[in-house]
């Protein structure tokens, strides 16, 4: 990554909305995509925050070539799974806490990040 970091947000809940507010204060960050479980939710979030790319699945967001890094804002039990999905797609990941609910999940996410040379 160089220049602006193009962010995607996985999930559309309260913490995702807070992340958008914080991201606006980062000069080299650009929010380019949102992923949700449904098209209407992705569209509503995109409309509310001016997000140009809206995905009706987490996998679609992970595969979006115009996204450099993904903020994981899904329910806690899904964090590790979603981190791994995005890491395997070549994205850097920032996950709200906890990024895993047990040691096995944490080890799998860390192993995937290290294997792909991702943060």
VEXDO-109892 format. One record per residue (C-alpha): residue number from 1; x, y negated, z negated. Coordinates in nm, 2 decimals, decimal comma. Layout:
! VEXDO-109892
<NUM; <X; Y; Z>>
...
END
This chain:
! VEXDO-109892
<1; <0,00; 0,00; 0,00>>
<2; <0,12; -0,35; 0,08>>
<3; <-0,04; -0,69; 0,06>>
<4; <-0,40; -0,68; -0,05>>
<5; <-0,53; -0,37; -0,23>>
<6; <-0,86; -0,25; -0,09>>
<7; <-1,07; -0,11; -0,37>>
<8; <-1,36; 0,12; -0,37>>
<9; <-1,58; 0,19; -0,67>>
<10; <-1,72; 0,53; -0,74>>
<11; <-2,04; 0,49; -0,93>>
<12; <-2,28; 0,20; -0,97>>
<13; <-2,36; 0,18; -1,34>>
<14; <-2,29; -0,09; -1,60>>
<15; <-1,92; -0,04; -1,62>>
<16; <-1,89; -0,06; -1,24>>
<17; <-2,05; -0,40; -1,26>>
<18; <-1,80; -0,51; -1,52>>
<19; <-1,52; -0,39; -1,31>>
<20; <-1,64; -0,60; -1,02>>
<21; <-1,63; -0,91; -1,24>>
<22; <-1,27; -0,83; -1,35>>
<23; <-1,15; -0,75; -1,00>>
<24; <-1,26; -1,09; -0,89>>
<25; <-0,98; -1,24; -1,10>>
<26; <-0,71; -1,03; -0,93>>
<27; <-0,56; -1,23; -0,64>>
<28; <-0,44; -0,94; -0,43>>
<29; <-0,75; -0,72; -0,48>>
<30; <-1,04; -0,69; -0,24>>
<31; <-1,36; -0,48; -0,31>>
<32; <-1,44; -0,31; 0,02>>
<33; <-1,65; -0,01; -0,07>>
<34; <-1,89; 0,15; -0,31>>
<35; <-1,99; 0,51; -0,34>>
<36; <-2,30; 0,64; -0,51>>
<37; <-2,50; 0,96; -0,51>>
<38; <-2,78; 0,80; -0,31>>
<39; <-2,79; 0,56; -0,02>>
<40; <-3,05; 0,32; -0,19>>
<41; <-2,83; 0,29; -0,50>>
<42; <-2,52; 0,22; -0,29>>
<43; <-2,71; -0,03; -0,08>>
<44; <-2,85; -0,21; -0,39>>
<45; <-2,50; -0,24; -0,55>>
<46; <-2,35; -0,35; -0,22>>
<47; <-2,61; -0,62; -0,18>>
<48; <-2,57; -0,74; -0,54>>
<49; <-2,19; -0,78; -0,51>>
<50; <-2,13; -0,83; -0,14>>
<51; <-1,96; -0,50; -0,08>>
<52; <-1,93; -0,44; 0,29>>
<53; <-1,90; -0,06; 0,30>>
<54; <-2,16; 0,15; 0,12>>
<55; <-2,14; 0,53; 0,09>>
<56; <-2,42; 0,77; 0,00>>
<57; <-2,18; 1,02; -0,16>>
<58; <-1,86; 1,02; -0,36>>
<59; <-1,69; 1,23; -0,10>>
<60; <-1,76; 0,97; 0,17>>
<61; <-1,60; 0,70; -0,04>>
<62; <-1,30; 0,92; -0,11>>
<63; <-1,25; 0,98; 0,26>>
<64; <-1,29; 0,61; 0,36>>
<65; <-0,97; 0,51; 0,54>>
<66; <-1,02; 0,15; 0,45>>
<67; <-0,99; 0,21; 0,08>>
<68; <-0,65; 0,22; -0,09>>
<69; <-0,75; 0,27; -0,45>>
<70; <-1,07; 0,39; -0,63>>
<71; <-1,21; 0,29; -0,97>>
<72; <-1,40; 0,58; -1,12>>
<73; <-1,71; 0,46; -1,30>>
<74; <-1,92; 0,78; -1,31>>
<75; <-2,04; 0,96; -1,63>>
<76; <-1,76; 1,10; -1,85>>
<77; <-1,81; 1,47; -1,77>>
<78; <-1,75; 1,39; -1,40>>
<79; <-1,43; 1,18; -1,44>>
<80; <-1,17; 1,45; -1,39>>
<81; <-1,35; 1,60; -1,09>>
<82; <-1,39; 1,26; -0,93>>
<83; <-1,03; 1,16; -1,00>>
<84; <-0,91; 1,48; -0,83>>
<85; <-1,15; 1,43; -0,54>>
<86; <-1,00; 1,08; -0,47>>
<87; <-0,64; 1,19; -0,54>>
<88; <-0,67; 1,47; -0,29>>
<89; <-0,80; 1,22; -0,04>>
<90; <-0,48; 1,02; -0,08>>
<91; <-0,62; 0,74; -0,30>>
<92; <-0,46; 0,58; -0,60>>
<93; <-0,71; 0,61; -0,89>>
<94; <-0,80; 0,40; -1,19>>
<95; <-1,05; 0,58; -1,42>>
<96; <-1,24; 0,44; -1,71>>
<97; <-1,18; 0,64; -2,03>>
<98; <-1,18; 0,92; -2,09>>
<99; <-1,03; 1,05; -1,76>>
<100; <-1,10; 1,40; -1,88>>
<101; <-1,30; 1,57; -2,15>>
<102; <-1,05; 1,84; -2,23>>
<103; <-0,69; 1,94; -2,19>>
<104; <-0,75; 2,17; -1,89>>
<105; <-0,92; 1,89; -1,70>>
<106; <-0,64; 1,64; -1,79>>
<107; <-0,37; 1,88; -1,68>>
<108; <-0,55; 1,94; -1,35>>
<109; <-0,58; 1,57; -1,28>>
<110; <-0,22; 1,49; -1,37>>
<111; <-0,10; 1,79; -1,16>>
<112; <-0,30; 1,66; -0,86>>
<113; <-0,16; 1,31; -0,90>>
<114; <0,20; 1,43; -0,92>>
<115; <0,16; 1,67; -0,63>>
<116; <0,03; 1,39; -0,41>>
<117; <0,27; 1,12; -0,54>>
<118; <-0,03; 0,91; -0,65>>
<119; <-0,10; 0,69; -0,94>>
END
